[in-house]
Amino acid sequence: MNRYAAIRAQRLRFSVIVDMKGIWILLSVLLFLAALMVTSIGIGTLYISPLRTLQILFGGPNGEAMETTIIWNFRLPRIILASLAGMALALAGTILQAVVRNPLASPDIIGITSGAAMMAVLFLAIFNATISIFWMPLFSFAGAVIVSIFIYLVAWKKGVSSMRMILVGLGVSALLEALKTLFMIFSPIAVLSQAKIWITGTVYGANWNTVKFFSPWFLLFLPILFILVRRMNIQVLGNELPVLLGGRIQLQRFALIFTAAGLAGSAVAFVGGIGFVGLMAPHISRRLVGGSHGVLLVCSAAVGAILLVTADLVGRTLFAPKDIPAGVFTAVLGAPFFLYMLIKVKKKQV
């Protein structure tokens, strides 16, 4: 049996070679994500078995009205929001690692998340009482894009090198975190308490309106990413070879960074500053399906959803009845992972 299969759509002028082993692994990851979501929906103060959960979700015998209410009104929108936000952060991280060509790149490390969080805090303080929360992603997106453009321009020197972009991003991130803290100190106590919980990163209180507002922003960038996915494999080749192959590398790089900023900014607007998902998910996915970005992006999205759903599940069950923000547990896993990657990169350079 041939390990690779070619998929062609002549009318769309689209073709791709697929690693069948990677496809089977990807299907297994997606199946695991589905099982995790069903299990997570049933776990809580009132335990509902996976079978009963599936019956309620697919319109079978609904059993007690309380079970139906808990699943449809409280747990399901929370799990869906965690999954979509995890996917968005993981996709943003995968894009940035391809563009910057650095395994340490992720939205929270190079400052994109900080820019989005800064604008979201401003929205909470100034416009929360007068403007619909639907516009909060627009503010976060604007913050993420402004920071991305600034980092891109400052790092420019006959092109953008990966190391300059990482260093500039770290500096910008530190500055924005300081400004955000200063702004919160001088904010009213109500805004301060709301912002502190949100900045940590949580899906607590998610409802169908939150999912409804977040979904269009997430889905808006998927077609753009689908168009650019073939260019991502060129980006990892460096600066010179893509130019020789006819690639408009800087324009493509800017479009990809813009897409990453949009995905990260919209996620931050609704789940807060959850860190390290965009760092861990791409690396885990490369170990599973390889480095071709067609399958890698889908796998990264699934792994990102798994990480955030698991973090939320642990946060609301490990110390029940207290609900610990999911961002605490992604940081517990992500910080050692970042140090491990830092040591690994340093050894390669030596």
C-alpha positions as CSV (number, residue, x, y, z in Angstrom):
1,M,0.0,0.0,0.0
2,N,1.3,3.4,-1.0
3,R,2.0,5.6,2.0
4,Y,1.1,8.8,0.1
5,A,-2.0,9.7,-1.8
6,A,-2.6,12.7,-4.1
7,I,-5.8,14.8,-3.8
8,R,-6.6,17.0,-6.8
9,A,-9.3,19.5,-7.6
10,Q,-8.6,20.7,-11.1
11,R,-11.4,23.3,-11.2
12,L,-10.1,24.9,-8.0
13,R,-6.5,24.5,-9.2
14,F,-5.8,22.7,-5.9
15,S,-3.7,19.6,-5.3
16,V,-2.0,18.1,-2.2
17,I,-0.1,15.0,-1.4
18,V,-1.3,13.4,1.8
19,D,0.6,11.1,4.2
20,M,-1.9,8.3,4.9
21,K,-0.3,7.4,8.2
22,G,-0.7,11.1,9.3
23,I,-4.3,10.9,8.3
24,W,-5.0,7.9,10.5
25,I,-3.2,9.5,13.4
26,L,-5.2,12.7,12.8
27,L,-8.5,10.8,12.8
28,S,-7.4,9.1,16.1
29,V,-6.7,12.6,17.6
30,L,-10.1,13.9,16.5
31,L,-11.8,10.8,17.9
32,F,-10.0,11.3,21.2
33,L,-11.1,15.0,21.3
34,A,-14.7,14.0,20.7
35,A,-14.5,11.4,23.5
36,L,-12.9,14.0,25.8
37,M,-15.6,16.5,25.1
38,V,-18.4,14.0,25.9
39,T,-16.7,12.9,29.1
40,S,-16.0,16.5,30.2
41,I,-19.7,17.4,29.6
42,G,-20.8,14.7,32.0
43,I,-18.3,15.4,34.8
44,G,-19.2,17.9,37.5
45,T,-21.1,18.3,40.8
46,L,-23.8,16.2,39.1
47,Y,-22.2,13.3,37.3
48,I,-23.8,12.2,34.0
49,S,-22.6,9.1,32.3
50,P,-21.2,9.4,28.7
51,L,-24.0,7.3,27.3
52,R,-26.7,9.5,29.0
53,T,-24.8,12.5,27.8
54,L,-24.9,11.3,24.2
55,Q,-28.6,10.5,24.5
56,I,-29.4,14.0,25.6
57,L,-27.2,15.6,23.0
58,F,-28.7,13.6,20.1
59,G,-32.3,13.9,21.2
60,G,-32.8,10.5,22.8
61,P,-34.6,9.9,26.1
62,N,-33.7,13.0,28.0
63,G,-34.1,11.6,31.5
64,E,-34.3,14.3,34.2
65,A,-35.0,17.9,33.2
66,M,-32.1,18.9,35.4
67,E,-29.6,16.9,33.4
68,T,-30.8,18.4,30.2
69,T,-30.6,21.9,31.6
70,I,-27.1,21.4,33.0
71,I,-25.8,20.0,29.7
72,W,-27.4,22.3,27.2
73,N,-27.3,25.6,29.2
74,F,-24.1,25.3,31.2
75,R,-21.6,22.6,30.3
76,L,-21.9,22.3,26.5
77,P,-21.3,26.0,25.6
78,R,-18.4,26.0,28.0
79,I,-16.8,23.0,26.3
80,I,-17.4,24.4,22.8
81,L,-15.9,27.7,23.7
82,A,-12.8,26.0,25.2
83,S,-12.4,23.9,22.1
84,L,-12.7,26.8,19.6
85,A,-10.4,29.0,21.7
86,G,-7.8,26.2,22.0
87,M,-8.0,25.7,18.2
88,A,-7.5,29.4,17.5
89,L,-4.5,29.7,19.8
90,A,-2.9,26.5,18.4
91,L,-3.4,27.6,14.8
92,A,-1.9,31.0,15.6
93,G,1.1,29.3,17.2
94,T,1.6,27.0,14.2
95,I,1.5,29.9,11.8
96,L,4.0,31.9,13.8
97,Q,6.4,29.0,14.2
98,A,6.4,28.6,10.4
99,V,6.8,32.3,9.7
100,V,9.4,33.1,12.3
101,R,11.1,29.7,11.8
102,N,11.7,29.5,15.5
103,P,10.3,26.7,17.8
104,L,9.8,29.1,20.6
105,A,7.4,31.4,18.7
106,S,3.8,31.6,20.0
107,P,1.2,34.4,20.3
108,D,1.9,34.9,24.0
109,I,5.7,34.9,23.8
110,I,6.2,37.4,21.0
111,G,3.6,39.9,22.3
112,I,0.5,39.3,20.2
113,T,-1.5,38.0,23.1
114,S,-0.4,41.0,25.3
115,G,-1.6,43.4,22.7
116,A,-4.9,41.8,22.4
117,A,-5.2,41.6,26.2
118,M,-4.3,45.2,26.6
119,M,-7.1,46.3,24.3
120,A,-9.6,43.9,25.9
121,V,-8.9,45.4,29.3
122,L,-9.5,48.9,27.9
123,F,-12.8,47.7,26.5
124,L,-13.8,46.2,29.9
125,A,-13.0,49.5,31.6
126,I,-14.4,52.0,29.1
127,F,-17.0,50.5,26.8
128,N,-18.3,47.4,28.6
129,A,-21.5,49.1,29.9
130,T,-22.3,50.9,26.7
131,I,-21.3,48.6,23.8
132,S,-22.2,45.0,23.1
133,I,-19.6,42.4,24.0
134,F,-19.8,41.3,20.3
135,W,-17.3,44.2,19.6
136,M,-14.8,43.1,22.2
137,P,-13.0,40.8,19.7
138,L,-12.7,43.7,17.3
139,F,-10.8,45.6,20.1
140,S,-8.6,42.6,20.8
141,F,-8.0,42.0,17.1
142,A,-7.0,45.6,16.7
143,G,-4.6,45.3,19.6
144,A,-3.1,42.1,18.2
145,V,-2.7,43.5,14.7
146,I,-1.2,46.8,15.9
147,V,1.4,45.0,18.0
148,S,2.1,42.5,15.1
149,I,2.7,45.4,12.6
150,F,4.9,47.2,15.1
151,I,7.0,44.1,15.8
152,Y,7.2,43.4,12.1
153,L,8.4,47.0,11.3
154,V,10.8,47.2,14.1
155,A,12.3,43.8,13.3
156,W,12.6,44.8,9.6
157,K,16.1,45.1,8.2
158,K,16.2,44.1,4.5
159,G,13.6,41.5,5.5
160,V,12.5,40.1,8.9
161,S,14.8,37.6,10.6
162,S,13.4,35.1,13.1
163,M,15.7,36.1,15.9
164,R,15.1,39.8,15.6
165,M,11.3,39.2,15.7
166,I,11.5,37.0,18.8
167,L,13.7,39.6,20.6
168,V,11.5,42.5,19.7
169,G,8.4,40.6,20.6
170,L,9.7,39.7,24.0
171,G,10.5,43.4,24.7
172,V,7.1,44.6,23.5
173,S,5.4,41.9,25.5
174,A,7.2,43.0,28.7
175,L,6.3,46.6,28.0
176,L,2.6,45.8,27.4
177,E,2.3,43.7,30.5
178,A,3.7,46.6,32.6
179,L,1.3,49.1,31.0
180,K,-1.6,46.7,31.5
181,T,-0.7,46.3,35.2
182,L,-0.4,50.1,35.6
183,F,-3.8,50.6,34.0
184,M,-5.4,48.1,36.3
185,I,-4.0,49.7,39.4
186,F,-5.8,53.0,38.5
187,S,-9.0,51.3,37.4
188,P,-12.2,51.0,39.6
189,I,-12.3,47.9,41.8
190,A,-15.1,46.3,39.8
191,V,-13.0,46.5,36.6
192,L,-9.9,45.4,38.5
193,S,-11.5,42.2,39.8
194,Q,-13.1,41.3,36.5
195,A,-9.9,42.0,34.6
196,K,-7.7,40.0,37.0
197,I,-9.8,36.8,36.6
198,W,-10.1,37.3,32.8
199,I,-6.3,37.9,32.3
200,T,-5.5,34.6,34.0
201,G,-7.5,32.8,31.3
202,T,-10.8,31.1,32.0
203,V,-14.0,29.9,30.2
204,Y,-16.0,30.2,33.4
205,G,-19.5,31.6,32.8
206,A,-19.5,30.8,29.1
207,N,-22.9,30.6,27.5
208,W,-24.5,30.3,24.0
209,N,-24.2,34.0,23.4
210,T,-20.5,33.8,24.0
211,V,-20.2,31.0,21.6
212,K,-22.4,32.8,19.1
213,F,-20.2,36.0,19.3
214,F,-16.9,34.1,19.1
215,S,-17.7,31.7,16.3
216,P,-17.9,34.2,13.4
217,W,-14.6,35.7,14.3
218,F,-13.0,32.3,14.4
219,L,-14.6,31.1,11.2
220,L,-13.7,34.4,9.4
221,F,-10.0,33.5,9.4
222,L,-10.3,29.8,8.4
223,P,-10.8,30.4,4.6
224,I,-7.8,32.8,4.7
225,L,-5.7,30.2,6.3
226,F,-6.9,27.6,3.8
227,I,-5.7,29.8,1.0
228,L,-2.3,30.5,2.6
229,V,-1.6,27.0,3.9
230,R,0.5,26.0,0.8
231,R,2.6,29.1,1.4
232,M,3.5,28.1,4.9
233,N,5.7,25.2,3.7
234,I,7.6,27.7,1.6
235,Q,8.1,30.0,4.6
236,V,10.1,27.5,6.6
237,L,12.7,27.4,3.8
238,G,14.1,30.8,4.8
239,N,14.3,34.0,2.8
240,E,16.5,33.3,-0.3
241,L,15.1,30.0,-1.7
242,P,11.4,31.1,-1.7
243,V,12.4,34.2,-3.7
244,L,14.2,32.1,-6.2
245,L,11.1,29.9,-6.5
246,G,9.0,33.0,-7.2
247,G,7.4,33.4,-3.8
248,R,6.5,36.9,-2.6
249,I,7.9,36.0,0.8
250,Q,7.5,39.2,2.7
251,L,3.9,39.8,1.5
252,Q,3.0,36.2,2.3
253,R,4.7,36.5,5.7
254,F,2.7,39.6,6.6
255,A,-0.6,37.9,5.5
256,L,0.2,34.9,7.7
257,I,1.1,37.1,10.7
258,F,-2.2,39.1,10.2
259,T,-4.1,35.8,10.2
260,A,-2.3,34.6,13.4
261,A,-3.1,37.9,15.1
262,G,-6.7,37.6,14.2
263,L,-7.0,34.1,15.6
264,A,-5.1,34.9,18.8
265,G,-6.9,38.2,19.3
266,S,-10.4,36.8,18.9
267,A,-9.6,33.9,21.3
268,V,-8.1,36.3,23.9
269,A,-11.2,38.4,23.8
270,F,-13.4,35.6,25.2
271,V,-11.1,33.3,27.2
272,G,-8.5,35.8,28.4
273,G,-4.7,35.5,28.4
274,I,-4.4,31.7,28.3
275,G,-0.8,31.0,27.6
276,F,1.4,28.3,26.1
277,V,-1.3,26.5,24.1
278,G,0.1,28.1,21.0
279,L,3.5,26.9,21.9
280,M,2.8,23.3,22.9
281,A,0.1,22.2,20.4
282,P,2.3,22.6,17.2
283,H,5.2,20.7,18.7
284,I,3.0,17.8,19.9
285,S,1.4,17.7,16.5
286,R,4.7,17.6,14.6
287,R,5.6,14.5,16.6
288,L,2.4,12.9,15.6
289,V,1.8,13.8,11.9
290,G,5.1,15.4,10.7
291,G,5.8,18.9,9.5
292,S,3.6,19.2,6.4
293,H,1.3,22.1,7.2
294,G,-1.8,20.7,5.5
295,V,-2.3,17.9,8.1
296,L,-0.3,19.7,10.8
297,L,-2.8,22.6,11.0
298,V,-5.7,20.3,11.6
299,C,-3.9,18.2,14.1
300,S,-2.6,21.4,15.9
301,A,-6.2,22.7,16.1
302,A,-7.4,19.4,17.6
303,V,-4.5,19.2,20.1
304,G,-5.0,22.8,21.1
305,A,-8.7,22.0,21.8
306,I,-7.6,18.9,23.8
307,L,-5.2,21.0,25.9
308,L,-7.7,23.7,26.8
309,V,-10.6,21.3,27.4
310,T,-8.4,19.2,29.7
311,A,-7.1,22.3,31.6
312,D,-10.7,23.5,32.1
313,L,-11.8,20.0,33.2
314,V,-9.0,19.8,35.8
315,G,-9.6,23.3,36.9
316,R,-13.3,22.8,37.8
317,T,-13.0,19.3,39.2
318,L,-9.6,19.0,41.0
319,F,-10.4,21.6,43.7
320,A,-14.2,21.4,43.5
321,P,-16.4,23.3,44.4
322,K,-13.8,26.0,43.6
323,D,-13.4,26.8,39.8
324,I,-9.7,27.3,39.0
325,P,-9.0,29.2,35.8
326,A,-7.8,27.0,32.9
327,G,-4.9,29.4,32.3
328,V,-3.3,28.3,35.6
329,F,-3.0,24.7,34.4
330,T,-1.8,25.6,30.9
331,A,0.9,27.7,32.5
332,V,1.9,24.8,34.9
333,L,2.4,22.6,31.8
334,G,3.6,25.3,29.4
335,A,6.4,26.9,31.5
336,P,8.5,23.7,31.9
337,F,7.8,22.9,28.2
338,F,9.1,26.4,27.2
339,L,12.3,25.8,29.3
340,Y,12.8,22.4,27.7
341,M,12.5,23.9,24.2
342,L,14.8,26.8,25.2
343,I,17.5,24.3,26.4
344,K,16.9,22.2,23.2
345,V,17.3,25.2,20.9
346,K,20.5,26.3,22.8
347,K,22.1,22.9,22.4
348,K,21.4,22.9,18.7
349,Q,23.0,26.3,18.3
350,V,26.1,25.1,20.2
